[in-house]
Amino acid sequence: MTTTKQDLKRVVGELSEDESRILLKFAEWLRAQKDDLTKNELAILQRGKEQIRKGEFVWWRDVKRPDV
């Protein structure tokens, strides 16, 4: 088992019953998603890669609100 799966198993074990239901619904949704991206999604991804290559990005830690 990978470290990520071990960590996930630990976190899931610490969730309440309600939180577990929410996570289960999300996990089922995630598993059901297609692997193929639409042409629009591919274009957005390519644009993002280009922005990163040019250094046109902002780190999340610099924009996130600390009270959230």
C-alpha positions as CSV (number, residue, x, y, z in Angstrom):
1,M,0.0,0.0,0.0
2,T,1.4,3.4,-0.9
3,T,2.0,6.1,1.7
4,T,-0.8,8.2,0.2
5,K,-3.3,5.4,0.6
6,Q,-2.1,4.8,4.1
7,D,-2.5,8.4,5.0
8,L,-5.9,8.4,3.4
9,K,-7.0,5.4,5.4
10,R,-5.8,7.1,8.6
11,V,-7.7,10.3,7.9
12,V,-10.8,8.4,6.9
13,G,-10.7,6.5,10.2
14,E,-10.7,9.8,12.1
15,L,-13.8,11.2,10.3
16,S,-17.3,11.3,11.8
17,E,-20.1,9.3,10.3
18,D,-21.5,12.3,8.5
19,E,-18.0,13.3,7.2
20,S,-17.5,9.7,6.0
21,R,-20.8,9.8,4.0
22,I,-19.7,13.1,2.3
23,L,-16.3,11.7,1.5
24,L,-17.8,8.5,0.1
25,K,-20.1,10.4,-2.2
26,F,-17.1,12.5,-3.4
27,A,-14.9,9.4,-3.9
28,E,-17.7,7.6,-5.9
29,W,-18.1,10.8,-8.0
30,L,-14.4,11.0,-8.6
31,R,-14.1,7.4,-9.6
32,A,-17.0,7.8,-12.1
33,Q,-15.3,10.7,-13.9
34,K,-14.0,10.1,-17.4
35,D,-10.3,10.1,-17.9
36,D,-10.6,12.0,-21.2
37,L,-10.6,15.8,-21.2
38,T,-12.7,17.9,-23.5
39,K,-11.0,20.1,-26.1
40,N,-11.8,23.1,-24.0
41,E,-10.3,21.5,-20.9
42,L,-7.2,20.5,-22.9
43,A,-6.9,24.1,-24.1
44,I,-7.2,25.5,-20.6
45,L,-4.6,23.0,-19.3
46,Q,-2.2,24.0,-22.1
47,R,-2.7,27.7,-21.4
48,G,-1.9,27.0,-17.7
49,K,1.3,25.1,-18.6
50,E,2.4,28.0,-20.8
51,Q,1.7,30.5,-18.0
52,I,3.7,28.4,-15.5
53,R,6.6,28.1,-18.1
54,K,6.6,31.9,-18.4
55,G,6.5,32.4,-14.6
56,E,3.0,34.0,-14.8
57,F,1.5,32.4,-11.7
58,V,0.9,33.2,-8.0
59,W,1.6,30.8,-5.2
60,W,-1.5,29.7,-3.3
61,R,0.1,30.6,0.0
62,D,0.4,34.2,-1.2
63,V,-3.3,34.6,-2.0
64,K,-5.2,32.3,0.4
65,R,-7.0,33.9,3.4
66,P,-5.5,32.8,6.7
67,D,-9.0,32.8,8.3
68,V,-10.5,30.3,6.0
